[in-house]
Amino acid sequence: MSVNYVCKHCHTLIGRIEGSGIDETRLGFHQLTPEERHQYILVHSNGDVTVRMTCDYCTEAIQMHPELSLLPSPLQ
Ligand SMILES: [Zn+2]
């Protein structure tokens, strides 16, 4: 399986973890509420996981232009 961290705004691949030793506790998923898990984590049928995050570039853009955070894809 693999875990892919993808920016939810610009869809940039931020990071990728591969291997069979991945568990939710190690990734910190257990700290999330069920609602947050639903919002941030996508589990695919083949066992791969996509974690939706905000990359540094978009974090900076949103800080400079807070109104952009209201839009789902401000940089597209
Ligand atoms: Zn981004």
PDB file of the backbone (N, CA, C, O) and the ligand in Angstrom, with CONECT records:
HET     ZN  A 101       1
ATOM      1  N   MET A   1       0.839  -1.192   0.000  1.00  0.00           N
ATOM      2  CA  MET A   1       0.000   0.000   0.000  1.00  0.00           C
ATOM      3  C   MET A   1       0.872   1.240   0.000  1.00  0.00           C
ATOM      4  O   MET A   1       2.063   1.174   0.307  1.00  0.00           O
ATOM      5  N   SER A   2       0.287   2.348  -0.339  1.00  0.00           N
ATOM      6  CA  SER A   2       1.020   3.603  -0.263  1.00  0.00           C
ATOM      7  C   SER A   2       0.103   4.689   0.282  1.00  0.00           C
ATOM      8  O   SER A   2      -1.119   4.632   0.145  1.00  0.00           O
ATOM      9  N   VAL A   3       0.726   5.667   0.899  1.00  0.00           N
ATOM     10  CA  VAL A   3      -0.001   6.819   1.410  1.00  0.00           C
ATOM     11  C   VAL A   3       0.506   8.039   0.663  1.00  0.00           C
ATOM     12  O   VAL A   3       1.700   8.336   0.693  1.00  0.00           O
ATOM     13  N   ASN A   4      -0.379   8.738   0.003  1.00  0.00           N
ATOM     14  CA  ASN A   4      -0.015   9.913  -0.776  1.00  0.00           C
ATOM     15  C   ASN A   4      -0.609  11.156  -0.130  1.00  0.00           C
ATOM     16  O   ASN A   4      -1.809  11.231   0.135  1.00  0.00           O
ATOM     17  N   TYR A   5       0.258  12.125   0.114  1.00  0.00           N
ATOM     18  CA  TYR A   5      -0.192  13.399   0.655  1.00  0.00           C
ATOM     19  C   TYR A   5      -0.333  14.376  -0.502  1.00  0.00           C
ATOM     20  O   TYR A   5       0.648  14.706  -1.168  1.00  0.00           O
ATOM     21  N   VAL A   6      -1.540  14.831  -0.736  1.00  0.00           N
ATOM     22  CA  VAL A   6      -1.824  15.674  -1.894  1.00  0.00           C
ATOM     23  C   VAL A   6      -2.428  16.988  -1.429  1.00  0.00           C
ATOM     24  O   VAL A   6      -3.269  17.015  -0.531  1.00  0.00           O
ATOM     25  N   CYS A   7      -1.989  18.082  -2.053  1.00  0.00           N
ATOM     26  CA  CYS A   7      -2.574  19.383  -1.724  1.00  0.00           C
ATOM     27  C   CYS A   7      -4.003  19.429  -2.244  1.00  0.00           C
ATOM     28  O   CYS A   7      -4.259  19.150  -3.415  1.00  0.00           O
ATOM     29  N   LYS A   8      -4.935  19.786  -1.353  1.00  0.00           N
ATOM     30  CA  LYS A   8      -6.342  19.789  -1.758  1.00  0.00           C
ATOM     31  C   LYS A   8      -6.674  20.985  -2.631  1.00  0.00           C
ATOM     32  O   LYS A   8      -7.744  21.038  -3.237  1.00  0.00           O
ATOM     33  N   HIS A   9      -5.763  21.943  -2.698  1.00  0.00           N
ATOM     34  CA  HIS A   9      -6.034  23.137  -3.497  1.00  0.00           C
ATOM     35  C   HIS A   9      -5.448  23.005  -4.904  1.00  0.00           C
ATOM     36  O   HIS A   9      -6.168  23.188  -5.886  1.00  0.00           O
ATOM     37  N   CYS A  10      -4.149  22.688  -5.020  1.00  0.00           N
ATOM     38  CA  CYS A  10      -3.504  22.661  -6.334  1.00  0.00           C
ATOM     39  C   CYS A  10      -3.175  21.232  -6.766  1.00  0.00           C
ATOM     40  O   CYS A  10      -2.623  21.030  -7.847  1.00  0.00           O
ATOM     41  N   HIS A  11      -3.508  20.234  -5.934  1.00  0.00           N
ATOM     42  CA  HIS A  11      -3.328  18.819  -6.263  1.00  0.00           C
ATOM     43  C   HIS A  11      -1.864  18.416  -6.454  1.00  0.00           C
ATOM     44  O   HIS A  11      -1.575  17.415  -7.111  1.00  0.00           O
ATOM     45  N   THR A  12      -0.950  19.189  -5.885  1.00  0.00           N
ATOM     46  CA  THR A  12       0.460  18.822  -5.898  1.00  0.00           C
ATOM     47  C   THR A  12       0.691  17.636  -4.962  1.00  0.00           C
ATOM     48  O   THR A  12       0.124  17.576  -3.870  1.00  0.00           O
ATOM     49  N   LEU A  13       1.522  16.703  -5.398  1.00  0.00           N
ATOM     50  CA  LEU A  13       1.896  15.598  -4.523  1.00  0.00           C
ATOM     51  C   LEU A  13       2.942  16.105  -3.528  1.00  0.00           C
ATOM     52  O   LEU A  13       4.063  16.432  -3.916  1.00  0.00           O
ATOM     53  N   ILE A  14       2.576  16.168  -2.260  1.00  0.00           N
ATOM     54  CA  ILE A  14       3.452  16.725  -1.226  1.00  0.00           C
ATOM     55  C   ILE A  14       4.419  15.658  -0.725  1.00  0.00           C
ATOM     56  O   ILE A  14       5.594  15.940  -0.492  1.00  0.00           O
ATOM     57  N   GLY A  15       3.935  14.460  -0.564  1.00  0.00           N
ATOM     58  CA  GLY A  15       4.791  13.399  -0.066  1.00  0.00           C
ATOM     59  C   GLY A  15       4.145  12.051  -0.291  1.00  0.00           C
ATOM     60  O   GLY A  15       2.946  11.952  -0.553  1.00  0.00           O
ATOM     61  N   ARG A  16       4.971  10.998  -0.182  1.00  0.00           N
ATOM     62  CA  ARG A  16       4.454   9.666  -0.457  1.00  0.00           C
ATOM     63  C   ARG A  16       5.168   8.676   0.445  1.00  0.00           C
ATOM     64  O   ARG A  16       6.394   8.702   0.550  1.00  0.00           O
ATOM     65  N   ILE A  17       4.421   7.816   1.088  1.00  0.00           N
ATOM     66  CA  ILE A  17       4.997   6.775   1.924  1.00  0.00           C
ATOM     67  C   ILE A  17       4.566   5.445   1.345  1.00  0.00           C
ATOM     68  O   ILE A  17       3.386   5.230   1.067  1.00  0.00           O
ATOM     69  N   GLU A  18       5.526   4.552   1.163  1.00  0.00           N
ATOM     70  CA  GLU A  18       5.170   3.242   0.656  1.00  0.00           C
ATOM     71  C   GLU A  18       5.666   2.169   1.602  1.00  0.00           C
ATOM     72  O   GLU A  18       6.683   2.343   2.274  1.00  0.00           O
ATOM     73  N   GLY A  19       4.955   1.071   1.652  1.00  0.00           N
ATOM     74  CA  GLY A  19       5.387  -0.040   2.474  1.00  0.00           C
ATOM     75  C   GLY A  19       4.225  -0.714   3.146  1.00  0.00           C
ATOM     76  O   GLY A  19       3.108  -0.196   3.170  1.00  0.00           O
ATOM     77  N   SER A  20       4.502  -1.881   3.693  1.00  0.00           N
ATOM     78  CA  SER A  20       3.440  -2.654   4.321  1.00  0.00           C
ATOM     79  C   SER A  20       3.353  -2.366   5.817  1.00  0.00           C
ATOM     80  O   SER A  20       2.400  -2.780   6.477  1.00  0.00           O
ATOM     81  N   GLY A  21       4.347  -1.659   6.350  1.00  0.00           N
ATOM     82  CA  GLY A  21       4.381  -1.416   7.781  1.00  0.00           C
ATOM     83  C   GLY A  21       3.643  -0.170   8.221  1.00  0.00           C
ATOM     84  O   GLY A  21       3.776   0.281   9.358  1.00  0.00           O
ATOM     85  N   ILE A  22       2.863   0.380   7.305  1.00  0.00           N
ATOM     86  CA  ILE A  22       2.152   1.611   7.626  1.00  0.00           C
ATOM     87  C   ILE A  22       0.905   1.274   8.433  1.00  0.00           C
ATOM     88  O   ILE A  22       0.113   0.423   8.029  1.00  0.00           O
ATOM     89  N   ASP A  23       0.732   1.926   9.551  1.00  0.00           N
ATOM     90  CA  ASP A  23      -0.535   1.775  10.244  1.00  0.00           C
ATOM     91  C   ASP A  23      -1.065   3.145  10.645  1.00  0.00           C
ATOM     92  O   ASP A  23      -0.324   4.127  10.693  1.00  0.00           O
ATOM     93  N   GLU A  24      -2.339   3.190  10.925  1.00  0.00           N
ATOM     94  CA  GLU A  24      -3.002   4.468  11.159  1.00  0.00           C
ATOM     95  C   GLU A  24      -2.471   5.173  12.391  1.00  0.00           C
ATOM     96  O   GLU A  24      -2.447   6.402  12.450  1.00  0.00           O
ATOM     97  N   THR A  25      -2.046   4.395  13.371  1.00  0.00           N
ATOM     98  CA  THR A  25      -1.535   4.999  14.595  1.00  0.00           C
ATOM     99  C   THR A  25      -0.241   5.753  14.309  1.00  0.00           C
ATOM    100  O   THR A  25      -0.025   6.857  14.808  1.00  0.00           O
ATOM    101  N   ARG A  26       0.625   5.128  13.484  1.00  0.00           N
ATOM    102  CA  ARG A  26       1.897   5.747  13.158  1.00  0.00           C
ATOM    103  C   ARG A  26       1.692   7.034  12.358  1.00  0.00           C
ATOM    104  O   ARG A  26       2.455   7.989  12.507  1.00  0.00           O
ATOM    105  N   LEU A  27       0.680   7.060  11.525  1.00  0.00           N
ATOM    106  CA  LEU A  27       0.410   8.225  10.700  1.00  0.00           C
ATOM    107  C   LEU A  27      -0.331   9.316  11.457  1.00  0.00           C
ATOM    108  O   LEU A  27      -0.451  10.444  10.978  1.00  0.00           O
ATOM    109  N   GLY A  28      -0.825   8.978  12.635  1.00  0.00           N
ATOM    110  CA  GLY A  28      -1.530   9.966  13.438  1.00  0.00           C
ATOM    111  C   GLY A  28      -2.999  10.094  13.104  1.00  0.00           C
ATOM    112  O   GLY A  28      -3.670  11.009  13.582  1.00  0.00           O
ATOM    113  N   PHE A  29      -3.510   9.179  12.282  1.00  0.00           N
ATOM    114  CA  PHE A  29      -4.911   9.277  11.881  1.00  0.00           C
ATOM    115  C   PHE A  29      -5.854   9.090  13.071  1.00  0.00           C
ATOM    116  O   PHE A  29      -6.970   9.609  13.075  1.00  0.00           O
ATOM    117  N   HIS A  30      -5.395   8.348  14.075  1.00  0.00           N
ATOM    118  CA  HIS A  30      -6.261   8.081  15.219  1.00  0.00           C
ATOM    119  C   HIS A  30      -6.562   9.346  16.010  1.00  0.00           C
ATOM    120  O   HIS A  30      -7.485   9.374  16.824  1.00  0.00           O
ATOM    121  N   GLN A  31      -5.770  10.403  15.762  1.00  0.00           N
ATOM    122  CA  GLN A  31      -6.009  11.655  16.479  1.00  0.00           C
ATOM    123  C   GLN A  31      -7.142  12.461  15.864  1.00  0.00           C
ATOM    124  O   GLN A  31      -7.635  13.417  16.463  1.00  0.00           O
ATOM    125  N   LEU A  32      -7.546  12.070  14.671  1.00  0.00           N
ATOM    126  CA  LEU A  32      -8.588  12.816  13.982  1.00  0.00           C
ATOM    127  C   LEU A  32      -9.974  12.347  14.420  1.00  0.00           C
ATOM    128  O   LEU A  32     -10.171  11.185  14.776  1.00  0.00           O
ATOM    129  N   THR A  33     -10.921  13.271  14.386  1.00  0.00           N
ATOM    130  CA  THR A  33     -12.308  12.890  14.632  1.00  0.00           C
ATOM    131  C   THR A  33     -12.834  12.187  13.379  1.00  0.00           C
ATOM    132  O   THR A  33     -12.267  12.345  12.298  1.00  0.00           O
ATOM    133  N   PRO A  34     -13.918  11.411  13.518  1.00  0.00           N
ATOM    134  CA  PRO A  34     -14.485  10.754  12.324  1.00  0.00           C
ATOM    135  C   PRO A  34     -14.802  11.745  11.216  1.00  0.00           C
ATOM    136  O   PRO A  34     -14.660  11.428  10.035  1.00  0.00           O
ATOM    137  N   GLU A  35     -15.227  12.931  11.588  1.00  0.00           N
ATOM    138  CA  GLU A  35     -15.544  13.958  10.601  1.00  0.00           C
ATOM    139  C   GLU A  35     -14.283  14.415   9.871  1.00  0.00           C
ATOM    140  O   GLU A  35     -14.296  14.597   8.653  1.00  0.00           O
ATOM    141  N   GLU A  36     -13.192  14.598  10.622  1.00  0.00           N
ATOM    142  CA  GLU A  36     -11.936  15.016  10.012  1.00  0.00           C
ATOM    143  C   GLU A  36     -11.386  13.916   9.110  1.00  0.00           C
ATOM    144  O   GLU A  36     -10.862  14.190   8.030  1.00  0.00           O
ATOM    145  N   ARG A  37     -11.508  12.687   9.557  1.00  0.00           N
ATOM    146  CA  ARG A  37     -11.045  11.572   8.722  1.00  0.00           C
ATOM    147  C   ARG A  37     -11.781  11.568   7.398  1.00  0.00           C
ATOM    148  O   ARG A  37     -11.183  11.371   6.341  1.00  0.00           O
ATOM    149  N   HIS A  38     -13.080  11.787   7.465  1.00  0.00           N
ATOM    150  CA  HIS A  38     -13.892  11.804   6.254  1.00  0.00           C
ATOM    151  C   HIS A  38     -13.456  12.947   5.344  1.00  0.00           C
ATOM    152  O   HIS A  38     -13.469  12.825   4.119  1.00  0.00           O
ATOM    153  N   GLN A  39     -13.072  14.053   5.963  1.00  0.00           N
ATOM    154  CA  GLN A  39     -12.730  15.250   5.210  1.00  0.00           C
ATOM    155  C   GLN A  39     -11.325  15.147   4.587  1.00  0.00           C
ATOM    156  O   GLN A  39     -11.110  15.601   3.464  1.00  0.00           O
ATOM    157  N   TYR A  40     -10.381  14.554   5.313  1.00  0.00           N
ATOM    158  CA  TYR A  40      -8.984  14.615   4.891  1.00  0.00           C
ATOM    159  C   TYR A  40      -8.460  13.329   4.273  1.00  0.00           C
ATOM    160  O   TYR A  40      -7.513  13.365   3.487  1.00  0.00           O
ATOM    161  N   ILE A  41      -9.050  12.209   4.609  1.00  0.00           N
ATOM    162  CA  ILE A  41      -8.463  10.931   4.218  1.00  0.00           C
ATOM    163  C   ILE A  41      -9.370  10.193   3.244  1.00  0.00           C
ATOM    164  O   ILE A  41     -10.562  10.005   3.489  1.00  0.00           O
ATOM    165  N   LEU A  42      -8.775   9.785   2.145  1.00  0.00           N
ATOM    166  CA  LEU A  42      -9.490   8.990   1.155  1.00  0.00           C
ATOM    167  C   LEU A  42      -8.831   7.616   1.093  1.00  0.00           C
ATOM    168  O   LEU A  42      -7.638   7.516   0.806  1.00  0.00           O
ATOM    169  N   VAL A  43      -9.582   6.573   1.354  1.00  0.00           N
ATOM    170  CA  VAL A  43      -9.038   5.221   1.268  1.00  0.00           C
ATOM    171  C   VAL A  43      -9.561   4.582  -0.013  1.00  0.00           C
ATOM    172  O   VAL A  43     -10.770   4.487  -0.224  1.00  0.00           O
ATOM    173  N   HIS A  44      -8.644   4.149  -0.857  1.00  0.00           N
ATOM    174  CA  HIS A  44      -9.026   3.577  -2.145  1.00  0.00           C
ATOM    175  C   HIS A  44      -9.242   2.070  -2.003  1.00  0.00           C
ATOM    176  O   HIS A  44      -8.808   1.450  -1.032  1.00  0.00           O
ATOM    177  N   SER A  45      -9.919   1.504  -2.990  1.00  0.00           N
ATOM    178  CA  SER A  45     -10.282   0.088  -2.902  1.00  0.00           C
ATOM    179  C   SER A  45      -9.058  -0.823  -2.914  1.00  0.00           C
ATOM    180  O   SER A  45      -9.129  -1.950  -2.425  1.00  0.00           O
ATOM    181  N   ASN A  46      -7.933  -0.354  -3.467  1.00  0.00           N
ATOM    182  CA  ASN A  46      -6.720  -1.178  -3.488  1.00  0.00           C
ATOM    183  C   ASN A  46      -5.882  -1.012  -2.223  1.00  0.00           C
ATOM    184  O   ASN A  46      -4.780  -1.554  -2.135  1.00  0.00           O
ATOM    185  N   GLY A  47      -6.400  -0.261  -1.233  1.00  0.00           N
ATOM    186  CA  GLY A  47      -5.696  -0.098   0.021  1.00  0.00           C
ATOM    187  C   GLY A  47      -4.850   1.161   0.098  1.00  0.00           C
ATOM    188  O   GLY A  47      -4.378   1.532   1.173  1.00  0.00           O
ATOM    189  N   ASP A  48      -4.656   1.818  -1.040  1.00  0.00           N
ATOM    190  CA  ASP A  48      -3.909   3.066  -1.011  1.00  0.00           C
ATOM    191  C   ASP A  48      -4.722   4.144  -0.297  1.00  0.00           C
ATOM    192  O   ASP A  48      -5.952   4.122  -0.271  1.00  0.00           O
ATOM    193  N   VAL A  49      -3.985   5.076   0.275  1.00  0.00           N
ATOM    194  CA  VAL A  49      -4.628   6.144   1.036  1.00  0.00           C
ATOM    195  C   VAL A  49      -4.174   7.490   0.475  1.00  0.00           C
ATOM    196  O   VAL A  49      -2.988   7.691   0.215  1.00  0.00           O
ATOM    197  N   THR A  50      -5.104   8.393   0.292  1.00  0.00           N
ATOM    198  CA  THR A  50      -4.780   9.763  -0.082  1.00  0.00           C
ATOM    199  C   THR A  50      -5.146  10.673   1.078  1.00  0.00           C
ATOM    200  O   THR A  50      -6.270  10.644   1.579  1.00  0.00           O
ATOM    201  N   VAL A  51      -4.177  11.483   1.497  1.00  0.00           N
ATOM    202  CA  VAL A  51      -4.418  12.440   2.568  1.00  0.00           C
ATOM    203  C   VAL A  51      -4.439  13.826   1.948  1.00  0.00           C
ATOM    204  O   VAL A  51      -3.482  14.246   1.297  1.00  0.00           O
ATOM    205  N   ARG A  52      -5.532  14.524   2.157  1.00  0.00           N
ATOM    206  CA  ARG A  52      -5.681  15.848   1.559  1.00  0.00           C
ATOM    207  C   ARG A  52      -5.148  16.898   2.527  1.00  0.00           C
ATOM    208  O   ARG A  52      -5.637  17.032   3.649  1.00  0.00           O
ATOM    209  N   MET A  53      -4.136  17.643   2.077  1.00  0.00           N
ATOM    210  CA  MET A  53      -3.509  18.647   2.919  1.00  0.00           C
ATOM    211  C   MET A  53      -3.441  19.964   2.154  1.00  0.00           C
ATOM    212  O   MET A  53      -3.994  20.095   1.062  1.00  0.00           O
ATOM    213  N   THR A  54      -2.755  20.933   2.747  1.00  0.00           N
ATOM    214  CA  THR A  54      -2.475  22.188   2.050  1.00  0.00           C
ATOM    215  C   THR A  54      -0.966  22.338   1.957  1.00  0.00           C
ATOM    216  O   THR A  54      -0.279  22.313   2.978  1.00  0.00           O
ATOM    217  N   CYS A  55      -0.437  22.494   0.745  1.00  0.00           N
ATOM    218  CA  CYS A  55       1.013  22.597   0.578  1.00  0.00           C
ATOM    219  C   CYS A  55       1.506  23.972   1.034  1.00  0.00           C
ATOM    220  O   CYS A  55       0.714  24.879   1.292  1.00  0.00           O
ATOM    221  N   ASP A  56       2.825  24.104   1.128  1.00  0.00           N
ATOM    222  CA  ASP A  56       3.414  25.353   1.601  1.00  0.00           C
ATOM    223  C   ASP A  56       3.030  26.524   0.706  1.00  0.00           C
ATOM    224  O   ASP A  56       2.765  27.629   1.180  1.00  0.00           O
ATOM    225  N   TYR A  57       3.008  26.263  -0.582  1.00  0.00           N
ATOM    226  CA  TYR A  57       2.704  27.323  -1.534  1.00  0.00           C
ATOM    227  C   TYR A  57       1.294  27.853  -1.319  1.00  0.00           C
ATOM    228  O   TYR A  57       1.074  29.064  -1.294  1.00  0.00           O
ATOM    229  N   CYS A  58       0.336  26.934  -1.164  1.00  0.00           N
ATOM    230  CA  CYS A  58      -1.050  27.355  -0.974  1.00  0.00           C
ATOM    231  C   CYS A  58      -1.262  27.952   0.405  1.00  0.00           C
ATOM    232  O   CYS A  58      -2.059  28.877   0.562  1.00  0.00           O
ATOM    233  N   THR A  59      -0.559  27.436   1.410  1.00  0.00           N
ATOM    234  CA  THR A  59      -0.651  28.007   2.753  1.00  0.00           C
ATOM    235  C   THR A  59      -0.254  29.471   2.709  1.00  0.00           C
ATOM    236  O   THR A  59      -0.909  30.327   3.305  1.00  0.00           O
ATOM    237  N   GLU A  60       0.839  29.746   1.987  1.00  0.00           N
ATOM    238  CA  GLU A  60       1.327  31.106   1.872  1.00  0.00           C
ATOM    239  C   GLU A  60       0.332  31.976   1.103  1.00  0.00           C
ATOM    240  O   GLU A  60       0.053  33.111   1.489  1.00  0.00           O
ATOM    241  N   ALA A  61      -0.190  31.431   0.024  1.00  0.00           N
ATOM    242  CA  ALA A  61      -1.139  32.177  -0.802  1.00  0.00           C
ATOM    243  C   ALA A  61      -2.392  32.519  -0.001  1.00  0.00           C
ATOM    244  O   ALA A  61      -2.934  33.618  -0.123  1.00  0.00           O
ATOM    245  N   ILE A  62      -2.850  31.569   0.819  1.00  0.00           N
ATOM    246  CA  ILE A  62      -4.065  31.797   1.602  1.00  0.00           C
ATOM    247  C   ILE A  62      -3.796  32.825   2.701  1.00  0.00           C
ATOM    248  O   ILE A  62      -4.667  33.625   3.042  1.00  0.00           O
ATOM    249  N   GLN A  63      -2.569  32.793   3.255  1.00  0.00           N
ATOM    250  CA  GLN A  63      -2.228  33.773   4.279  1.00  0.00           C
ATOM    251  C   GLN A  63      -2.191  35.186   3.704  1.00  0.00           C
ATOM    252  O   GLN A  63      -2.594  36.146   4.361  1.00  0.00           O
ATOM    253  N   MET A  64      -1.706  35.299   2.482  1.00  0.00           N
ATOM    254  CA  MET A  64      -1.626  36.615   1.850  1.00  0.00           C
ATOM    255  C   MET A  64      -2.990  37.064   1.330  1.00  0.00           C
ATOM    256  O   MET A  64      -3.293  38.256   1.275  1.00  0.00           O
ATOM    257  N   HIS A  65      -3.804  36.075   0.950  1.00  0.00           N
ATOM    258  CA  HIS A  65      -5.122  36.383   0.377  1.00  0.00           C
ATOM    259  C   HIS A  65      -6.163  35.504   1.065  1.00  0.00           C
ATOM    260  O   HIS A  65      -6.630  34.525   0.483  1.00  0.00           O
ATOM    261  N   PRO A  66      -6.528  35.849   2.301  1.00  0.00           N
ATOM    262  CA  PRO A  66      -7.433  34.973   3.081  1.00  0.00           C
ATOM    263  C   PRO A  66      -8.755  34.687   2.374  1.00  0.00           C
ATOM    264  O   PRO A  66      -9.379  33.657   2.625  1.00  0.00           O
ATOM    265  N   GLU A  67      -9.178  35.572   1.508  1.00  0.00           N
ATOM    266  CA  GLU A  67     -10.452  35.353   0.817  1.00  0.00           C
ATOM    267  C   GLU A  67     -10.390  34.134  -0.096  1.00  0.00           C
ATOM    268  O   GLU A  67     -11.419  33.546  -0.429  1.00  0.00           O
ATOM    269  N   LEU A  68      -9.161  33.751  -0.505  1.00  0.00           N
ATOM    270  CA  LEU A  68      -9.018  32.596  -1.391  1.00  0.00           C
ATOM    271  C   LEU A  68      -9.398  31.294  -0.695  1.00  0.00           C
ATOM    272  O   LEU A  68      -9.814  30.339  -1.350  1.00  0.00           O
ATOM    273  N   SER A  69      -9.261  31.252   0.611  1.00  0.00           N
ATOM    274  CA  SER A  69      -9.532  30.015   1.333  1.00  0.00           C
ATOM    275  C   SER A  69     -11.003  29.630   1.268  1.00  0.00           C
ATOM    276  O   SER A  69     -11.378  28.502   1.588  1.00  0.00           O
ATOM    277  N   LEU A  70     -11.828  30.577   0.851  1.00  0.00           N
ATOM    278  CA  LEU A  70     -13.246  30.287   0.718  1.00  0.00           C
ATOM    279  C   LEU A  70     -13.531  29.485  -0.543  1.00  0.00           C
ATOM    280  O   LEU A  70     -14.593  28.876  -0.674  1.00  0.00           O
ATOM    281  N   LEU A  71     -12.586  29.487  -1.463  1.00  0.00           N
ATOM    282  CA  LEU A  71     -12.773  28.792  -2.726  1.00  0.00           C
ATOM    283  C   LEU A  71     -12.119  27.427  -2.654  1.00  0.00           C
ATOM    284  O   LEU A  71     -11.062  27.288  -2.039  1.00  0.00           O
ATOM    285  N   PRO A  72     -12.715  26.420  -3.261  1.00  0.00           N
ATOM    286  CA  PRO A  72     -12.141  25.072  -3.198  1.00  0.00           C
ATOM    287  C   PRO A  72     -10.812  24.957  -3.932  1.00  0.00           C
ATOM    288  O   PRO A  72      -9.936  24.219  -3.484  1.00  0.00           O
ATOM    289  N   SER A  73     -10.635  25.659  -5.038  1.00  0.00           N
ATOM    290  CA  SER A  73      -9.404  25.569  -5.827  1.00  0.00           C
ATOM    291  C   SER A  73      -8.962  26.956  -6.266  1.00  0.00           C
ATOM    292  O   SER A  73      -9.143  27.336  -7.423  1.00  0.00           O
ATOM    293  N   PRO A  74      -8.381  27.714  -5.336  1.00  0.00           N
ATOM    294  CA  PRO A  74      -8.095  29.123  -5.636  1.00  0.00           C
ATOM    295  C   PRO A  74      -7.046  29.335  -6.709  1.00  0.00           C
ATOM    296  O   PRO A  74      -7.014  30.396  -7.332  1.00  0.00           O
ATOM    297  N   LEU A  75      -6.182  28.349  -6.942  1.00  0.00           N
ATOM    298  CA  LEU A  75      -5.054  28.597  -7.831  1.00  0.00           C
ATOM    299  C   LEU A  75      -5.209  27.939  -9.188  1.00  0.00           C
ATOM    300  O   LEU A  75      -4.258  27.891  -9.968  1.00  0.00           O
ATOM    301  N   GLN A  76      -6.359  27.449  -9.468  1.00  0.00           N
ATOM    302  CA  GLN A  76      -6.532  26.817 -10.766  1.00  0.00           C
ATOM    303  C   GLN A  76      -7.060  27.816 -11.789  1.00  0.00           C
ATOM    304  O   GLN A  76      -7.269  27.461 -12.948  1.00  0.00           O
TER     305      GLN A  76
HETATM  306 ZN    ZN A 101      -1.138  23.610  -3.055  1.00  0.00          ZN2+
END
